[in-house]
């Protein structure tokens, strides 16, 4: 017996109404529309030009082999890039409990570290995994604006589809291929925001060869489905930033970190030290490709040593003729060390040197021996006045233990942005200190 057309339409409508209504997060949508955002596995290269194609496929196979897919059960809807929320709960938030979060944290740590063991001898892959994980935690939290009464973003398990987040939302990023499947296994016990904060913490601790850093972990972050921002409204600091002075290419670091996020000037220096981990890839930044120091898989004070002790020169020739990129941009964004393959961004240089915003100059150079008297400063234009943050940079360059000790509380503040903790209540609510089960 055949259904009439009206009956067919009614049947289709009923089926649509019965499908789970799960809102999606923009960070995993419109992936193909992001120019230059695709991280094709065959093109993933580190600062030594090593090919990541084989390694990335191997990592995904490790992820698949170490855990069963959370989408394998027919009782769960299919998780796709446009429907990335918890499959187990049909998009509902987890039911938080002390026992549940203890179970999730223990299992996630075991599985994550187990997956990393397959890359014990692949420092470039570890650099990318650690770098993306730490950057993800910061970018999720850093989209908060405490000065804006209508901005309720923050560490909410959702990052905007904007250019500062390139490399974190593409289908071939480790965020999607490694971290998302791991969260899906325990998404009924832990929110994505809590998971991202946890993975950032674990990545710092795992990459610290001294084994001394221990970052307190708080849970209770609420995931959001709507994290829509534009490049103009995203409060994250830009790579063009100076320390105190806003420019036509971006706000100052102080306005971004202190005024909008509620952090301190010292936090700017401390959190910048996280650049000791990871790489910048040409797929995400058309100006520069490389790492900040020569051990980009190790969390230590090496970033500060290279920042101070390298003769850093602003470069422009590498982007001559690049469509859509002004030739002067690299003098504000891309710095190359003349005695190593390492790079800097303008926001890195600004915490150690008194930079000038002079986009027409193409030979800016800064180091401890740059000025004609063979002493500290920058030339073209001449600047020998140090920023207020230089003394802290010098302290961390000389003392790794001091950097690690100060990084833990700064990372905690950053990953908890908008929330109260230790008895306080913030704009977004309050968090609970995690206590492991023994």
ZAMARGU-4260 file (C-alpha; in steps of 0.2 Angstrom, whole numbers, plus 5000, padded with zeros to 4 digits):
<rodrens>
0) 5000/5000/5000 | 5007/5017/4995 | 5006/5033/5006 | 4998/5048/4998 | 5009/5064/4996
5) 5001/5073/5011 | 5004/5057/5022 | 5022/5057/5016 | 5025/5075/5021 | 5017/5071/5038
10) 5028/5056/5041 | 5044/5066/5036 | 5039/5080/5048 | 5037/5068/5062 | 5054/5060/5059
15) 5062/5077/5059 | 5053/5082/5075 | 5059/5066/5083 | 5078/5069/5079 | 5088/5075/5094
20) 5090/5094/5093 | 5108/5097/5098 | 5115/5114/5095 | 5132/5116/5087 | 5147/5125/5091
25) 5154/5137/5078 | 5172/5131/5081 | 5169/5115/5072 | 5158/5122/5058 | 5161/5130/5042
30) 5178/5122/5042 | 5181/5123/5023 | 5177/5141/5022 | 5192/5147/5032 | 5205/5153/5020
35) 5222/5146/5024 | 5214/5136/5038 | 5216/5119/5031 | 5229/5109/5040 | 5232/5096/5026
40) 5241/5081/5034 | 5253/5080/5020 | 5258/5098/5023 | 5260/5098/5041 | 5278/5103/5044
45) 5288/5108/5059 | 5303/5120/5060 | 5315/5108/5053 | 5304/5104/5038 | 5300/5086/5044
50) 5284/5079/5036 | 5270/5075/5048 | 5259/5065/5035 | 5264/5048/5042 | 5265/5054/5060
55) 5248/5062/5060 | 5240/5046/5053 | 5249/5035/5065 | 5243/5046/5080 | 5225/5044/5074
60) 5227/5026/5073 | 5234/5025/5090 | 5218/5035/5096 | 5207/5023/5088 | 5216/5008/5094
65) 5216/5014/5112 | 5198/5017/5114 | 5181/5012/5106 | 5172/5025/5097 | 5158/5033/5107
70) 5148/5034/5091 | 5148/5015/5089 | 5132/5012/5098 | 5116/5013/5088 | 5107/5021/5102
75) 5117/5037/5100 | 5115/5050/5086 | 5130/5052/5074 | 5143/5065/5079 | 5148/5076/5065
80) 5157/5093/5063 | 5140/5102/5064 | 5134/5092/5079 | 5149/5091/5090 | 5141/5090/5107
85) 5141/5075/5119 | 5134/5060/5109 | 5131/5050/5125 | 5119/5063/5132 | 5111/5069/5116
90) 5119/5086/5119 | 5114/5088/5137 | 5127/5094/5150 | 5135/5081/5161 | 5128/5077/5178
95) 5143/5083/5188 | 5148/5073/5204 | 5163/5070/5214 | 5164/5052/5209 | 5161/5055/5191
100) 5174/5069/5189 | 5187/5058/5198 | 5183/5044/5186 | 5184/5055/5171 | 5200/5064/5176
105) 5209/5047/5180 | 5204/5039/5164 | 5208/5054/5153 | 5225/5056/5160 | 5229/5038/5158
110) 5223/5037/5140 | 5231/5054/5135 | 5248/5049/5142 | 5246/5032/5134 | 5243/5040/5117
115) 5258/5051/5119 | 5270/5037/5123 | 5268/5032/5105 | 5277/5048/5101 | 5291/5047/5114
120) 5304/5049/5100 | 5295/5061/5089 | 5298/5078/5096 | 5290/5088/5082 | 5273/5078/5084
125) 5274/5081/5103 | 5277/5099/5101 | 5262/5100/5090 | 5251/5090/5102 | 5257/5100/5118
130) 5256/5116/5109 | 5238/5114/5102 | 5232/5108/5119 | 5239/5123/5129 | 5234/5135/5116
135) 5217/5128/5116 | 5214/5130/5134 | 5220/5148/5133 | 5210/5153/5118 | 5194/5146/5125
140) 5196/5156/5141 | 5203/5171/5133 | 5188/5175/5123 | 5180/5182/5138 | 5178/5201/5140
145) 5175/5206/5158 | 5172/5224/5152 | 5157/5219/5141 | 5141/5216/5150 | 5134/5206/5135
150) 5150/5194/5133 | 5147/5178/5143 | 5160/5169/5134 | 5176/5161/5142 | 5181/5144/5146
155) 5165/5136/5139 | 5172/5122/5127 | 5168/5132/5112 | 5180/5144/5102 | 5175/5156/5089
160) 5178/5153/5070 | 5190/5168/5069 | 5208/5170/5063 | 5216/5169/5080 | 5210/5151/5082
165) 5217/5144/5066 | 5225/5128/5069 | 5213/5123/5082 | 5197/5120/5073 | 5202/5112/5056
170) 5197/5093/5053 | 5215/5088/5053 | 5220/5097/5069 | 5224/5086/5084 | 5210/5095/5093
175) 5198/5086/5081 | 5207/5070/5078 | 5214/5066/5095 | 5206/5077/5109 | 5188/5077/5103
180) 5186/5058/5102 | 5194/5057/5120 | 5182/5069/5127 | 5167/5060/5119 | 5171/5044/5129
185) 5168/5053/5145 | 5157/5068/5140 | 5143/5062/5151 | 5155/5065/5166 | 5165/5081/5161
190) 5160/5096/5151 | 5171/5100/5136 | 5177/5116/5144 | 5183/5106/5159 | 5191/5094/5148
195) 5200/5107/5138 | 5207/5115/5154 | 5212/5098/5160 | 5221/5093/5144 | 5231/5110/5145
200) 5236/5106/5162 | 5241/5088/5158 | 5251/5094/5143 | 5261/5107/5153 | 5265/5094/5167
205) 5269/5080/5155 | 5281/5091/5145 | 5290/5098/5161 | 5306/5086/5162 | 5309/5091/5180
210) 5292/5084/5185 | 5290/5098/5198 | 5276/5108/5190 | 5258/5104/5198 | 5244/5115/5192
215) 5228/5115/5203 | 5213/5109/5193 | 5195/5116/5195 | 5179/5109/5187 | 5162/5115/5184
220) 5163/5125/5168 | 5147/5126/5158 | 5148/5123/5139 | 5140/5135/5127 | 5134/5132/5110
225) 5135/5150/5104 | 5152/5157/5103 | 5151/5168/5088 | 5163/5182/5087 | 5171/5192/5073
230) 5190/5196/5071 | 5186/5214/5076 | 5177/5209/5092 | 5188/5194/5097 | 5196/5200/5114
235) 5211/5188/5111 | 5228/5198/5110 | 5235/5199/5092 | 5253/5194/5087 | 5255/5213/5082
240) 5252/5219/5100 | 5264/5231/5109 | 5264/5231/5128 | 5255/5247/5132 | 5250/5256/5116
245) 5236/5251/5105 | 5240/5252/5086 | 5230/5252/5070 | 5234/5233/5069 | 5229/5228/5087
250) 5225/5232/5105 | 5239/5232/5118 | 5244/5217/5128 | 5239/5226/5144 | 5221/5230/5137
255) 5219/5212/5132 | 5226/5203/5147 | 5223/5215/5161 | 5208/5226/5157 | 5197/5213/5147
260) 5203/5196/5155 | 5207/5203/5173 | 5224/5196/5174 | 5240/5206/5178 | 5255/5213/5169
265) 5266/5199/5177 | 5253/5186/5170 | 5257/5193/5152 | 5275/5188/5154 | 5272/5172/5163
270) 5259/5165/5150 | 5270/5171/5136 | 5282/5159/5142 | 5270/5145/5136 | 5277/5149/5119
275) 5292/5138/5124 | 5280/5124/5118 | 5274/5122/5100 | 5276/5129/5083 | 5269/5142/5071
280) 5264/5134/5055 | 5262/5143/5038 | 5245/5136/5036 | 5239/5146/5050 | 5250/5161/5048
285) 5256/5165/5031 | 5271/5175/5037 | 5281/5164/5048 | 5285/5145/5051 | 5295/5139/5066
290) 5297/5138/5084 | 5302/5150/5098 | 5316/5140/5105 | 5326/5124/5100 | 5317/5112/5112
295) 5298/5115/5107 | 5292/5099/5115 | 5299/5104/5132 | 5291/5115/5145 | 5305/5126/5152
300) 5312/5143/5153 | 5321/5142/5136 | 5309/5154/5128 | 5316/5168/5139 | 5334/5164/5135
305) 5331/5164/5116 | 5321/5180/5118 | 5335/5189/5127 | 5351/5181/5120 | 5346/5181/5101
310) 5349/5195/5089 | 5331/5197/5083 | 5328/5205/5066 | 5311/5210/5059 | 5310/5203/5042
315) 5299/5208/5027 | 5307/5199/5012 | 5299/5182/5016 | 5281/5189/5012 | 5286/5200/4997
320) 5272/5199/4984 | 5260/5188/4995 | 5243/5192/4990 | 5233/5202/5003 | 5247/5204/5015
325) 5255/5221/5016 | 5274/5221/5015 | 5276/5230/5032 | 5266/5218/5042 | 5281/5206/5046
330) 5291/5221/5054 | 5277/5221/5067 | 5274/5202/5068 | 5288/5191/5062 | 5305/5192/5069
335) 5319/5180/5065 | 5335/5176/5076 | 5351/5178/5066 | 5360/5165/5076 | 5346/5151/5076
340) 5331/5145/5066 | 5319/5152/5080 | 5306/5165/5078 | 5297/5179/5088 | 5280/5187/5086
345) 5279/5206/5090 | 5269/5202/5106 | 5285/5191/5112 | 5297/5205/5108 | 5286/5218/5117
350) 5289/5211/5134 | 5308/5212/5133 | 5311/5227/5122 | 5304/5245/5120 | 5297/5243/5102
355) 5292/5257/5091 | 5276/5256/5080 | 5285/5261/5064 | 5277/5250/5050 | 5287/5258/5036
360) 5304/5253/5043 | 5310/5236/5038 | 5326/5234/5047 | 5321/5235/5065 | 5333/5225/5076
365) 5333/5221/5095 | 5345/5212/5106 | 5356/5214/5122 | 5370/5220/5110 | 5360/5229/5096
370) 5363/5247/5099 | 5379/5256/5092 | 5387/5255/5110 | 5385/5236/5109 | 5372/5236/5123
375) 5354/5233/5126 | 5341/5240/5115 | 5333/5242/5097 | 5339/5251/5082 | 5330/5258/5067
380) 5322/5267/5077 | 5334/5268/5091 | 5326/5263/5108 | 5336/5259/5124 | 5321/5261/5136
385) 5316/5244/5143 | 5298/5240/5146 | 5292/5237/5164 | 5292/5218/5161 | 5310/5216/5156
390) 5316/5212/5174 | 5304/5198/5175 | 5310/5191/5158 | 5328/5192/5165 | 5323/5183/5181
395) 5315/5168/5171 | 5329/5167/5159 | 5341/5164/5173 | 5329/5153/5184 | 5319/5139/5177
400) 5312/5134/5194 | 5305/5152/5197 | 5296/5152/5180 | 5288/5135/5184 | 5283/5140/5201
405) 5275/5156/5194 | 5267/5148/5179 | 5256/5136/5189 | 5245/5149/5198 | 5245/5160/5182
410) 5238/5146/5171 | 5225/5142/5185 | 5219/5160/5184 | 5219/5160/5165 | 5209/5143/5163
415) 5197/5149/5177 | 5193/5166/5169 | 5176/5172/5173 | 5173/5160/5186 | 5176/5162/5205
420) 5186/5149/5214 | 5192/5146/5232 | 5176/5152/5239 | 5173/5167/5227 | 5159/5169/5213
425) 5163/5177/5196 | 5153/5183/5181 | 5151/5165/5175 | 5148/5156/5192 | 5160/5147/5203
430) 5171/5131/5201 | 5176/5117/5213 | 5194/5112/5217 | 5197/5094/5211 | 5202/5082/5224
435) 5209/5065/5217 | 5202/5049/5224 | 5214/5038/5234
</rodrens>
